[in-house]
């Protein structure tokens, strides 16, 4: 069976469309989950991250995490927190991080 010009053009168009679809899907997959990392977002993504305490006052504690300033409260109310201390995020309560001083 000889290959006609129309059949060849159809094969090229379908091959190109399929390659673009697979390439876009694979690129998106590798961008979102590089090296098999899980795709956590929201609260799950914050827990376990590290930050630096920016300021401490009786009514507010501010922590910098990934260059963003967050309101925070201590995991242990008796713990003494100072500006410049490193902290680990233990939980999230609304828009407030629950932090513990990193030793």
QUIKA-V655705 format. One line per field, one symbol per residue. ss: DSSP state (a for helix, b for strand, c for the rest). phi: phi as a letter, one per 40 degrees, with the letter a starting at -180 (. if undefined). burial: + if it has 24 or more other C-alpha atoms within 12 Angstrom, else -. Layout:
ss: ???
phi: ???
burial: ???
This chain:
ss: ccccaaaaaaaaaaaaaaaaaaaaaaaaaaaacaaaccccccaaaacccbbbbbbbccccbbbbbccbbbbbbbcccccccccccbbbbbbbbccbbbbbbcc
phi: .cccccccccccccccccccccccccccccccbcfgccccbgdccccgcbabccabbdcabbbcbfgbcbcabccbdcccbbdgccbbccabbgbbccbbccc
burial: ---------------------------------------------++-++++++------+++++----+++++------+---++++++++---++++++--
